Amino acid sequence: MTTIGQVNNSAPTLASLSPNALLVGANAFTLTVTGANFVPESQVLWNGAARTTNYISDTQLTTTISAANVANAGVANVTVASPTPGGGTAAALSFAIQALGYEADVAPRPLGNGNGLVTILDWGQMGRFAAGLDTPAVGSEFQRADCAPRPRAVLF
């Protein structure tokens, strides 16, 4: 039952995170959460822990994620909680914290897959960089794309 003059908050929903992945050991960063039905009292939750949240609009929130939160490889669950009346907690989106892989591990973008292999997908993405069809992002992707092949045994 709603009291006269009281408006229920709609339940928040999440559409995307920016960034949505980083390499393990990254510095603190600003996480932008995009979705719908945010209110000034909405809070971003990182693995269930409420973060200091900046309300930008009913579709965007930001928060600072510390370096300690990305110190270990894994997946963080990011969600948004809005207060009652109404409100609720949005379904979580995953934020990948990826281990360092081989140089040239550039597929899928932006962080490679960290599986310790350089595959045909990585070769194809490197070819797209070389042909000017894609541009490596400044930072770890650029550094990984600017690599020399691993030494191979020479057979005579």
Secondary structure, DSSP 8 states (H G I E B T S, - for coil): ---TT---B---EEEEEES-EEETT---EEEEEEEE---TT-EEEETTEE--EEEEETTEEEEEE-GGGGSSSEEEEEEEEE-SSB-EE---EEEEEE----TT---STTT---SS---HHHHHHHHHHHTTSS---TTHHHHHHS----------
